[in-house]
Amino acid sequence: MLFDTHVHLNAEQFEEDLEEVIIRAQESGVSKMVCVGFDRPTIKRAMELAEKYDFIYACVGWHPVDAIDMTDDDLLWIEELASHPKVVAIGEMGLDYHWDKSPKDIQKEVFRKQIQLAKRVKLPIVIHNREATADIVEILQEEGAAEVGGIMHCFSGSSEVAVECLKMNFYISLGGPVTFKNAKKPKEVAAVVPIEKLLIETDCPYLAPHPYRGKRNEPGYVKLVAEQIAEIKGISFEEVAEITTANAKKIFDIN
């Protein structure tokens, strides 16, 4: 059984056919998933889905692109939600230097505040990183993020950076890009990182794996990610499914 550790079933792209998407996921062997909220509307929807479906869990946090919009009330609300039995992590949080909506200093401040919050509520963190690797690693080290650990979501960095993250008590999560023919880095990471420290995800509706690249992604496609990792590591698909699911249950503290 597969565990998709990062879905956005709370996205508008799934409004029309959510039930069908969930059924297809289950038919593909997906037994559990974590729905990630990153602002007021998506957090609210993630909580609704987690409460409706026993196999869906919620991750709540604030996206770096929208850091400029986050208020103290938002942060307090996230901290209150953290005590909900279906909330398993804080995030996605981090830094995104691709878009310029939120200035870097504000992104860093919001990132640090969320790490501190996670340490207070004793939950792991889910990291979004776009073109900001050095600053993310530095902040994680300075804030003592290793205390709670977490997930480098849809990891796109080098195998050297992956090793640095492992030292800080982080799991490396791979998604659709590992299946792309020209994706050298994710394939190297899949080869280097021990299977006991790997997770799989779709980040749906984004980043669909080959052969669906460019189309809407969905949780059922996480099977293709697991198959690719099995091929790279020279082990069976069943082994990848079993170990990555056990890894996800461990980091999210799910029995």
Rosetta silent file (secondary structure, phi, psi, omega in degrees, C-alpha in Angstrom):
SEQUENCE: MLFDTHVHLNAEQFEEDLEEVIIRAQESGVSKMVCVGFDRPTIKRAMELAEKYDFIYACVGWHPVDAIDMTDDDLLWIEELASHPKVVAIGEMGLDYHWDKSPKDIQKEVFRKQIQLAKRVKLPIVIHNREATADIVEILQEEGAAEVGGIMHCFSGSSEVAVECLKMNFYISLGGPVTFKNAKKPKEVAAVVPIEKLLIETDCPYLAPHPYRGKRNEPGYVKLVAEQIAEIKGISFEEVAEITTANAKKIFDIN
SCORE:     score description
SCORE:     0.000 S_00000001
   1 L     0.000  142.176 -174.269    0.000    0.000    0.000 S_00000001
   2 E  -102.153  150.725  178.343    1.236    3.467   -0.919 S_00000001
   3 E  -123.781  109.433  176.299    1.340    6.675    1.146 S_00000001
   4 E   -85.908  108.291 -170.501    1.166    9.949   -0.820 S_00000001
   5 E   -82.711   -2.707 -177.934    2.758   12.359    1.649 S_00000001
   6 E  -154.640  100.862  176.266    1.823   15.594   -0.157 S_00000001
   7 E  -126.386  155.181  172.854   -1.436   16.253   -1.990 S_00000001
   8 L  -121.459   61.795  175.511   -3.490   19.346   -2.668 S_00000001
   9 L   -68.353   -8.007  175.682   -6.922   17.755   -3.010 S_00000001
  10 L   -85.026    4.308 -179.851   -8.049   21.095   -1.538 S_00000001
  11 L   -82.746  153.127 -177.870   -7.184   22.766   -4.874 S_00000001
  12 H   -63.908  -21.355  179.458   -9.887   24.062   -7.201 S_00000001
  13 H   -63.030  -16.050 -178.984   -8.651   21.644   -9.886 S_00000001
  14 H  -107.614    7.811 -175.882  -10.403   18.833   -7.975 S_00000001
  15 L   -61.751  -36.408 -173.722  -13.741   20.558   -7.336 S_00000001
  16 L   -77.668  -33.708 -168.213  -15.557   18.746  -10.151 S_00000001
  17 L  -139.755   34.762 -175.840  -14.455   15.129   -9.619 S_00000001
  18 H   -54.422  -45.790 -178.088  -12.871   14.727   -6.178 S_00000001
  19 H   -59.632  -43.866  179.956  -14.669   11.438   -5.387 S_00000001
  20 H   -63.394  -39.776  178.505  -13.538    9.860   -8.660 S_00000001
  21 H   -61.752  -43.654 -179.831   -9.946   10.998   -8.026 S_00000001
  22 H   -65.258  -42.055  178.359  -10.009    9.432   -4.553 S_00000001
  23 H   -62.101  -43.885  178.625  -11.438    6.164   -5.898 S_00000001
  24 H   -62.117  -38.142  178.427   -8.732    6.005   -8.593 S_00000001
  25 H   -61.599  -46.387 -178.976   -6.083    6.604   -5.919 S_00000001
  26 H   -65.274  -37.344  177.804   -7.378    3.723   -3.820 S_00000001
  27 H   -66.271  -25.888  177.876   -7.530    1.468   -6.889 S_00000001
  28 L   -84.020   -3.518  177.909   -3.846    2.320   -7.514 S_00000001
  29 L   100.518    9.747  179.065   -2.989    1.151   -3.990 S_00000001
  30 E   -80.393  117.541 -176.955   -2.889    4.483   -2.152 S_00000001
  31 E  -100.243  -23.447 -178.913   -3.968    3.782    1.423 S_00000001
  32 E  -148.229  153.262  175.050   -3.129    7.126    3.031 S_00000001
  33 E  -152.200  155.478  176.522   -2.404   10.713    2.051 S_00000001
  34 E  -113.780  121.848  179.251   -1.619   14.050    3.656 S_00000001
  35 E   -94.252  125.292 -171.209   -3.506   17.078    2.324 S_00000001
  36 E  -103.037  124.532  174.751   -1.465   20.252    2.670 S_00000001
  37 E  -103.992  143.554 -174.419   -2.976   23.665    3.427 S_00000001
  38 L  -137.716    8.118  171.975   -0.868   26.788    2.963 S_00000001
  39 L  -160.769 -179.220 -175.780   -3.233   29.763    3.483 S_00000001
  40 H   -53.648  -56.103 -176.070   -6.656   30.380    5.072 S_00000001
  41 H   -63.671  -42.110 -176.165   -8.888   28.812    2.362 S_00000001
  42 H   -73.925  -30.971  174.971   -6.667   25.780    1.657 S_00000001
  43 H   -65.506  -45.959  179.851   -6.109   25.037    5.354 S_00000001
  44 H   -56.993  -45.541 -178.850   -9.860   25.163    5.969 S_00000001
  45 H   -68.893  -38.314  177.513  -10.492   22.761    3.086 S_00000001
  46 H   -60.658  -40.646  178.498   -7.662   20.422    4.155 S_00000001
  47 H   -65.412  -40.780  178.342   -9.251   20.176    7.603 S_00000001
  48 H   -60.323  -44.508 -179.083  -12.660   19.409    6.072 S_00000001
  49 H   -66.964  -40.014  179.314  -11.184   16.578    3.989 S_00000001
  50 H   -64.491  -34.183  179.560   -9.229   15.168    6.950 S_00000001
  51 H   -78.175  -27.341 -178.340  -12.397   15.100    9.032 S_00000001
  52 H   -81.417  -39.429 -175.012  -14.462   13.509    6.244 S_00000001
  53 L  -112.924  128.255 -177.024  -12.048   10.721    5.189 S_00000001
  54 L   -69.782  -20.628 -177.353  -10.297    8.493    7.709 S_00000001
  55 L   -96.329    2.949  176.826   -7.327    7.906    5.351 S_00000001
  56 E  -109.679  130.890  177.564   -6.655   11.630    4.731 S_00000001
  57 E  -114.397  166.048 -177.526   -4.565   13.660    7.179 S_00000001
  58 E  -118.255  145.390  170.905   -3.858   17.390    7.244 S_00000001
  59 E  -122.234  130.616 -173.808   -0.705   19.495    7.237 S_00000001
  60 E  -125.927  131.261 -179.803   -1.228   23.174    8.078 S_00000001
  61 L  -172.776 -164.609 -175.750    1.096   26.112    7.493 S_00000001
  62 L  -130.169  126.704 -176.146    1.787   29.205    5.435 S_00000001
  63 L   -71.647  139.718 -178.313    3.368   29.261    1.987 S_00000001
  64 H   -61.083  -32.308  179.464    6.426   31.516    1.523 S_00000001
  65 H   -59.237  -34.137 -177.680    5.011   33.134   -1.629 S_00000001
  66 H  -101.380   17.015 -176.501    2.148   34.472    0.518 S_00000001
  67 H   -54.952  -35.299 -177.204    4.277   35.262    3.588 S_00000001
  68 H   -63.730  -22.099 -178.296    3.494   38.966    3.231 S_00000001
  69 H   -89.634  -11.974 -173.883   -0.214   38.213    3.843 S_00000001
  70 L   -75.803  133.629  178.963    0.239   36.226    7.061 S_00000001
  71 L  -108.586  170.497  175.089   -0.952   37.879   10.278 S_00000001
  72 H   -62.246  -33.046  177.102   -0.371   37.052   13.939 S_00000001
  73 H   -64.052  -39.074  177.923   -3.955   35.767   13.995 S_00000001
  74 H   -61.980  -44.803 -178.860   -3.145   33.324   11.196 S_00000001
  75 H   -63.164  -41.798  178.454   -0.160   32.005   13.126 S_00000001
  76 H   -63.841  -40.341  179.009   -2.256   31.623   16.277 S_00000001
  77 H   -62.467  -44.209  178.246   -4.946   29.777   14.289 S_00000001
  78 H   -61.028  -41.324  179.690   -2.372   27.333   12.892 S_00000001
  79 H   -64.636  -37.728  177.491   -1.085   26.699   16.415 S_00000001
  80 H   -66.053  -42.214 -179.804   -4.632   25.990   17.625 S_00000001
  81 H   -64.985  -26.097 -176.543   -5.252   23.579   14.721 S_00000001
  82 L   -59.050  -22.178 -179.733   -2.040   21.724   15.568 S_00000001
  83 L   -84.644   -6.429  179.000   -3.793   19.987   18.464 S_00000001
  84 L   -66.400  135.435 -175.985   -6.384   18.421   16.124 S_00000001
  85 L   -60.712  -21.895 -179.039   -5.882   14.619   16.001 S_00000001
  86 L   -94.866   -2.325  176.658   -5.767   14.602   12.191 S_00000001
  87 E   -88.448  119.721 -171.680   -3.099   17.330   11.899 S_00000001
  88 E  -113.367   -6.527 -179.389    0.230   15.549   11.472 S_00000001
  89 E  -162.857  164.884  175.508    2.665   18.314   10.441 S_00000001
  90 E  -110.241  127.899 -178.923    3.217   22.062   10.101 S_00000001
  91 E   149.148 -177.214    6.443    3.734   23.408    6.586 S_00000001
  92 E   -84.726  142.079 -177.551    4.261   23.774    3.859 S_00000001
  93 E  -131.860  169.123  176.862    6.706   26.480    4.849 S_00000001
  94 E   144.697 -142.174 -178.499   10.056   27.659    3.598 S_00000001
  95 E  -136.527  141.968  178.554   11.438   30.073    1.027 S_00000001
  96 E  -137.583  104.239 -177.701   10.545   30.755   -2.595 S_00000001
  97 L   -96.085    7.066  178.595   12.852   33.099   -4.498 S_00000001
  98 L   -77.519  -45.976  178.171   11.260   32.392   -7.876 S_00000001
  99 L   -97.120  150.878 -175.572    8.275   34.673   -7.322 S_00000001
 100 L  -113.022   24.973  179.959    8.709   38.172   -5.897 S_00000001
 101 L   -64.282  -45.343 -178.355    5.349   38.708   -4.182 S_00000001
 102 L  -109.484  124.247  178.946    6.826   38.461   -0.669 S_00000001
 103 L   -57.129  150.007 -175.670   10.203   40.113    0.115 S_00000001
 104 H   -57.917  -39.310 -177.496   12.937   37.708    1.224 S_00000001
 105 H   -66.182  -35.507  177.974   13.224   39.182    4.736 S_00000001
 106 H   -70.849  -41.278  176.685    9.483   38.674    5.336 S_00000001
 107 H   -57.140  -45.010 -178.368    9.666   35.123    3.984 S_00000001
 108 H   -64.258  -41.317 -179.843   12.533   34.351    6.358 S_00000001
 109 H   -62.987  -46.156  179.978   10.704   35.827    9.349 S_00000001
 110 H   -65.209  -38.903  177.182    7.526   33.821    8.631 S_00000001
 111 H   -60.452  -49.001 -179.041    9.626   30.674    8.065 S_00000001
 112 H   -62.438  -42.285 -179.856   11.397   31.086   11.424 S_00000001
 113 H   -60.800  -37.447 -179.092    8.116   31.741   13.250 S_00000001
 114 H   -73.482  -34.392  174.967    6.624   28.523   11.863 S_00000001
 115 H   -63.171  -44.541  179.496    9.665   26.434   12.860 S_00000001
 116 H   -62.008  -40.245  177.361    9.377   27.861   16.375 S_00000001
 117 H   -61.083  -46.530 -178.861    5.641   27.053   16.380 S_00000001
 118 H   -60.171  -37.960  178.302    6.329   23.465   15.286 S_00000001
 119 H   -67.110  -35.360  177.664    8.810   23.048   18.121 S_00000001
 120 H   -66.496  -42.209 -175.622    6.183   24.295   20.595 S_00000001
 121 H   -92.009   -2.385  176.654    3.520   21.876   19.331 S_00000001
 122 L    58.627   50.157  175.481    6.050   19.072   18.728 S_00000001
 123 L  -124.289  148.477  177.609    5.123   18.362   15.104 S_00000001
 124 L   -68.123  163.823 -178.613    7.426   17.794   12.106 S_00000001
 125 E  -115.907  150.424  179.668    7.725   20.443    9.407 S_00000001
 126 E  -114.498  121.144 -170.061    7.210   20.252    5.635 S_00000001
 127 E  -102.038  127.229  170.455    9.639   22.376    3.628 S_00000001
 128 E  -101.268  125.512 -179.080    8.966   24.185    0.355 S_00000001
 129 E  -132.803  119.994  173.046   12.182   25.270   -1.341 S_00000001
 130 E  -133.773  109.732  177.087   12.448   27.101   -4.629 S_00000001
 131 L    58.997   34.647 -175.586   15.793   28.599   -5.595 S_00000001
 132 L  -143.584   28.543 -170.641   16.652   29.187   -1.918 S_00000001
 133 H   -55.705  -50.636 -175.257   18.600   26.116   -0.785 S_00000001
 134 H   -60.146  -44.080 -179.587   21.489   27.797    1.052 S_00000001
 135 H   -67.668  -36.817  179.691   19.193   30.103    3.057 S_00000001
 136 H   -65.005  -47.497  179.863   16.815   27.255    3.916 S_00000001
 137 H   -60.627  -42.404 -179.692   19.597   25.014    5.231 S_00000001
 138 H   -62.089  -46.001 -179.180   21.035   27.915    7.246 S_00000001
 139 H   -66.663  -41.335  177.745   17.681   28.779    8.850 S_00000001
 140 H   -59.202  -40.942  179.289   16.901   25.135    9.652 S_00000001
 141 H   -68.404  -46.268 -177.239   20.280   24.866   11.405 S_00000001
 142 H   -64.715  -35.485 -177.447   19.953   28.182   13.258 S_00000001
 143 L   -88.139    0.870  179.205   16.418   27.419   14.467 S_00000001
 144 L    63.527   40.797 -177.520   17.301   23.899   15.621 S_00000001
 145 H   -63.603  -19.863  178.967   14.750   22.296   13.305 S_00000001
 146 H   -58.486  -23.633  179.942   16.389   18.906   13.872 S_00000001
 147 H   -58.200  -37.931  178.832   14.476   18.814   17.176 S_00000001
 148 L  -107.101  -22.885 -177.846   11.229   18.085   15.300 S_00000001
 149 L    65.836 -168.248  179.499   12.630   16.991   11.928 S_00000001
 150 E   161.010 -150.087 -171.529   10.440   16.850    8.908 S_00000001
 151 E  -132.330  129.948  169.181   10.240   16.491    5.156 S_00000001
 152 E   -86.805   97.914 -171.720   12.055   18.161    2.281 S_00000001
 153 L   -72.594  135.033  179.021    8.992   18.225    0.039 S_00000001
 154 L    45.338   56.314 -171.432    9.403   17.514   -3.688 S_00000001
 155 L   -60.076  127.995 -178.206   13.158   17.671   -3.213 S_00000001
 156 L  -122.919    4.331 -177.333   14.946   19.224   -6.193 S_00000001
 157 L   -82.071 -173.998 -179.188   18.392   19.826   -4.729 S_00000001
 158 L   -79.789  166.715  177.399   21.647   17.929   -5.149 S_00000001
 159 H   -66.439  -29.551  177.665   22.523   14.663   -3.445 S_00000001
 160 H   -64.770  -43.486  178.261   25.085   16.629   -1.354 S_00000001
 161 H   -66.317  -38.341  178.022   22.320   18.901   -0.013 S_00000001
 162 H   -57.787  -42.550  179.737   20.129   15.848    0.612 S_00000001
 163 H   -63.383  -39.151  176.623   22.858   14.395    2.830 S_00000001
 164 H   -61.213  -40.552 -179.341   23.006   17.691    4.786 S_00000001
 165 H   -68.002  -37.198  177.458   19.236   17.490    5.318 S_00000001
 166 H   -59.647  -37.864  179.979   19.471   13.895    6.530 S_00000001
 167 H   -63.578  -24.582 -178.899   21.883   15.083    9.238 S_00000001
 168 L   -95.969   17.718  174.093   19.143   17.465   10.454 S_00000001
 169 L    75.998   29.980  179.312   16.598   14.657   10.949 S_00000001
 170 E  -107.651  147.356  170.340   14.786   15.230    7.631 S_00000001
 171 E   -93.568  152.092  178.231   13.283   12.782    5.187 S_00000001
 172 E  -104.550  121.115 -178.395   13.694   13.374    1.454 S_00000001
 173 E  -107.030  128.925 -179.327   10.440   13.255   -0.503 S_00000001
 174 E  -112.638  142.301 -179.928   10.463   12.636   -4.252 S_00000001
 175 L  -124.902 -153.504 -176.005    7.640   13.297   -6.674 S_00000001
 176 H   -47.729  -41.355 -177.450    6.902   13.300  -10.391 S_00000001
 177 H   -54.967  -26.020  179.670   10.221   14.865  -11.512 S_00000001
 178 H   -64.879  -18.468  179.794   12.119   11.679  -10.583 S_00000001
 179 H   -90.967   -9.667 -178.199   10.311   10.020  -13.508 S_00000001
 180 L   -71.761  137.433 -176.349   11.333   12.661  -16.073 S_00000001
 181 L   -58.136  -37.335 -175.785   13.892   11.370  -18.578 S_00000001
 182 L   -94.538    8.671 -174.841   16.154   14.439  -18.239 S_00000001
 183 L   -86.398   85.326 -176.091   15.873   14.738  -14.432 S_00000001
 184 H   -69.271  -48.938 -174.631   19.446   13.970  -13.426 S_00000001
 185 H   -59.781  -53.731 -178.724   19.395   15.389   -9.871 S_00000001
 186 H   -58.391  -34.450  179.214   16.267   13.611   -8.512 S_00000001
 187 H   -68.185  -40.005  176.469   17.529   10.294   -9.895 S_00000001
 188 H   -63.138  -42.424  179.372   20.918   10.818   -8.207 S_00000001
 189 H   -61.842  -44.933  179.184   19.146   11.680   -4.946 S_00000001
 190 H   -59.332  -34.503 -179.985   16.984    8.537   -5.217 S_00000001
 191 H   -74.331  -38.308 -172.347   20.166    6.496   -5.637 S_00000001
 192 H   -83.980  -41.433 -175.221   22.117    8.125   -2.789 S_00000001
 193 L   -72.555  131.077  178.355   19.506    8.576   -0.038 S_00000001
 194 L   -58.785  142.652 -177.982   18.873    5.386    1.987 S_00000001
 195 H   -57.600  -28.234  178.641   15.423    3.914    1.324 S_00000001
 196 H   -69.652   -7.891  179.900   14.705    4.286    5.064 S_00000001
 197 H  -119.383   11.598  179.743   14.873    8.061    4.587 S_00000001
 198 E  -102.651  145.658  172.167   12.834    8.379    1.386 S_00000001
 199 E  -128.707  161.930  177.798    9.198    9.361    0.999 S_00000001
 200 E  -122.295  151.398 -177.492    6.996    9.552   -2.092 S_00000001
 201 L  -157.591  166.051  172.193    4.477   12.203   -3.089 S_00000001
 202 L  -108.970  -32.490 -169.797    2.586   13.664   -6.012 S_00000001
 203 L    59.284   26.975 -178.089    2.148   17.342   -5.016 S_00000001
 204 E   -60.191  142.982   15.146   -1.030   16.962   -7.088 S_00000001
 205 L   -88.901   11.019 -175.695   -2.460   18.705   -9.052 S_00000001
 206 L   -96.331  165.571  168.482    1.072   19.856   -9.961 S_00000001
 207 L    53.996   48.722  179.213    4.167   18.060  -11.325 S_00000001
 208 L   -61.911  140.255  179.635    2.511   14.999  -12.858 S_00000001
 209 L   -73.074  163.738  170.654    4.949   12.147  -13.511 S_00000001
 210 L   -60.965  135.935    7.792    5.789   10.715  -16.936 S_00000001
 211 L   -96.253   19.970 -178.183    3.745    9.870  -19.050 S_00000001
 212 L  -100.796   10.252 -175.962    1.231   12.432  -17.691 S_00000001
 213 L   -51.168  131.416 -179.668    3.707   15.337  -17.588 S_00000001
 214 L    91.994  -12.582  177.754    1.926   18.640  -18.242 S_00000001
 215 L   -99.697  176.211  176.531   -1.489   17.246  -17.291 S_00000001
 216 L   -66.770  129.730  177.395   -3.314   17.431  -13.943 S_00000001
 217 L   -84.500  155.188  174.457   -1.583   15.239  -11.392 S_00000001
 218 L  -148.392  160.682 -171.285   -3.530   13.049   -8.953 S_00000001
 219 H   -56.423  -33.166 -179.490   -2.680   10.812   -5.973 S_00000001
 220 H   -58.532  -24.608 -177.951   -3.013    7.560   -7.935 S_00000001
 221 H   -75.854   -6.293  178.737    0.046    8.539   -9.965 S_00000001
 222 H   -62.260  -22.132  177.011    2.289    8.210   -6.892 S_00000001
 223 H   -59.385  -36.858 -179.832    2.612    4.567   -7.945 S_00000001
 224 H   -67.312  -33.361  176.350    4.731    5.727  -10.909 S_00000001
 225 H   -66.180  -46.234  179.306    7.090    7.524   -8.525 S_00000001
 226 H   -61.778  -40.613  179.429    7.486    4.367   -6.427 S_00000001
 227 H   -63.355  -40.054  179.355    8.121    2.276   -9.549 S_00000001
 228 H   -65.824  -42.788  178.837   10.859    4.656  -10.705 S_00000001
 229 H   -63.434  -40.112  177.852   12.577    4.596   -7.301 S_00000001
 230 H   -59.212  -42.994  179.892   12.418    0.778   -7.307 S_00000001
 231 H   -64.128  -44.885 -179.112   14.117    0.751  -10.701 S_00000001
 232 H   -63.983  -41.430 -175.550   16.847    3.178   -9.607 S_00000001
 233 H   -85.825  -10.535  179.756   17.538    1.298   -6.372 S_00000001
 234 L    68.474   34.497  176.484   17.307   -2.148   -7.953 S_00000001
 235 L  -126.090  174.113 -176.365   14.701   -3.364   -5.471 S_00000001
 236 L   -77.006  154.196  174.437   11.088   -4.438   -5.855 S_00000001
 237 H   -57.316  -41.642 -178.522    8.167   -2.034   -6.138 S_00000001
 238 H   -59.550  -38.998  179.927    6.584   -3.805   -3.139 S_00000001
 239 H   -66.145  -43.545  178.248    9.655   -3.080   -1.040 S_00000001
 240 H   -61.813  -45.527 -179.912    9.588    0.628   -1.955 S_00000001
 241 H   -59.689  -47.555 -176.566    5.858    0.809   -1.185 S_00000001
 242 H   -65.151  -46.809 -174.832    6.237   -0.935    2.166 S_00000001
 243 H   -72.653  -42.614 -179.839    9.285    0.997    3.379 S_00000001
 244 H   -66.953  -32.059  175.878    8.176    4.475    2.237 S_00000001
 245 H   -67.411  -43.049  177.460    4.769    3.900    3.853 S_00000001
 246 H   -62.353  -39.619  178.382    6.467    2.862    7.111 S_00000001
 247 H   -61.519  -44.887 -178.909    8.689    5.964    6.864 S_00000001
 248 H   -63.442  -43.519  179.314    5.648    8.229    6.400 S_00000001
 249 H   -62.519  -34.150 -179.302    3.833    6.682    9.358 S_00000001
 250 H   -69.918  -51.359 -177.782    6.936    7.210   11.469 S_00000001
 251 H   -65.934  -35.667 -179.153    7.507   10.898   10.639 S_00000001
 252 L   -89.339   -1.289  179.905    3.787   11.703   10.916 S_00000001
 253 L    55.819   50.558  177.934    3.354    9.544   14.041 S_00000001
 254 L  -108.716  126.606 -179.895    0.485    7.541   12.523 S_00000001
 255 L   -76.240    0.000    0.000   -0.150    4.066   13.927 S_00000001
